[in-house]
Amino acid sequence: MFNKKNMRDIHLGAVVKQKMKERNISINEFAEAIHCDRTNVYNIFKRKSMDVQLIVRISNALNYDFLQYYHQGIKNQNNVNPRLEIIVQKYDDEWVVEKIKEI
């Protein structure tokens, strides 16, 4: 999904909503899984971006790595700081999986 797009083109809330529907998870189930109420779930769907802690909780609840969009967005930029590239490489999908397990 993100191969031809950069991070500015990704609406993370819409992706969360799509993944939730694909997994047949109700609003109530999702809200309980991420420890918030239904109103906050609907607000999440409207967000283009989110903080990492929320993304990790959502990733855990839906068993899907939403941080990959940020990693790929950083990797796709032409003028990325080499230090940032090293950080992104270090904290790849394995790091995300470990963080999700910690929750």
Backbone hydrogen bonds, N-H to C=O, Kabsch-Sander energy under -0.5 kcal/mol:
donor,donor_aa,acceptor,acceptor_aa,energy
5,K,2,F,-0.7
9,D,6,N,-2.1
10,I,7,M,-1.1
12,L,10,I,-0.8
12,L,48,K,-2.0
13,G,47,R,-2.5
14,A,11,H,-0.6
15,V,11,H,-1.7
16,V,12,L,-2.5
17,K,13,G,-2.3
18,Q,14,A,-2.3
19,K,15,V,-2.6
20,M,16,V,-2.4
21,K,17,K,-2.2
22,E,18,Q,-2.5
23,R,19,K,-1.5
24,N,21,K,-1.6
25,I,20,M,-2.3
26,S,24,N,-0.5
30,F,26,S,-2.6
31,A,27,I,-2.9
32,E,28,N,-2.3
33,A,29,E,-2.3
34,I,30,F,-2.0
35,H,32,E,-0.9
36,C,31,A,-2.6
41,V,37,D,-1.5
42,Y,38,R,-2.2
43,N,39,T,-1.9
44,I,40,N,-2.3
45,F,41,V,-1.8
46,K,42,Y,-0.8
46,K,43,N,-0.6
47,R,43,N,-0.6
47,R,44,I,-1.4
55,I,51,D,-2.2
56,V,52,V,-2.7
57,R,53,Q,-2.0
58,I,54,L,-2.6
59,S,55,I,-2.9
60,N,56,V,-2.3
61,A,57,R,-2.3
62,L,58,I,-2.4
63,N,59,S,-0.9
64,Y,59,S,-1.7
66,F,64,Y,-1.2
68,Q,65,D,-0.8
69,Y,66,F,-1.2
70,Y,67,L,-0.6
71,H,67,L,-2.4
72,Q,68,Q,-2.9
73,G,69,Y,-2.0
74,I,70,Y,-2.2
75,K,71,H,-2.4
76,N,72,Q,-2.1
77,Q,73,G,-0.6
77,Q,74,I,-0.8
80,V,77,Q,-0.7
84,L,81,N,-0.7
85,E,81,N,-1.8
86,I,82,P,-1.8
87,I,83,R,-2.0
88,V,84,L,-2.6
89,Q,85,E,-2.4
90,K,86,I,-2.4
91,Y,87,I,-2.4
92,D,89,Q,-0.6
92,D,90,K,-0.9
95,W,92,D,-0.8
96,V,92,D,-1.6
97,V,93,D,-2.5
98,E,94,E,-2.1
99,K,95,W,-2.5
100,I,96,V,-2.5
101,K,97,V,-2.0
102,E,98,E,-1.3
103,I,99,K,-0.7
103,I,100,I,-0.9
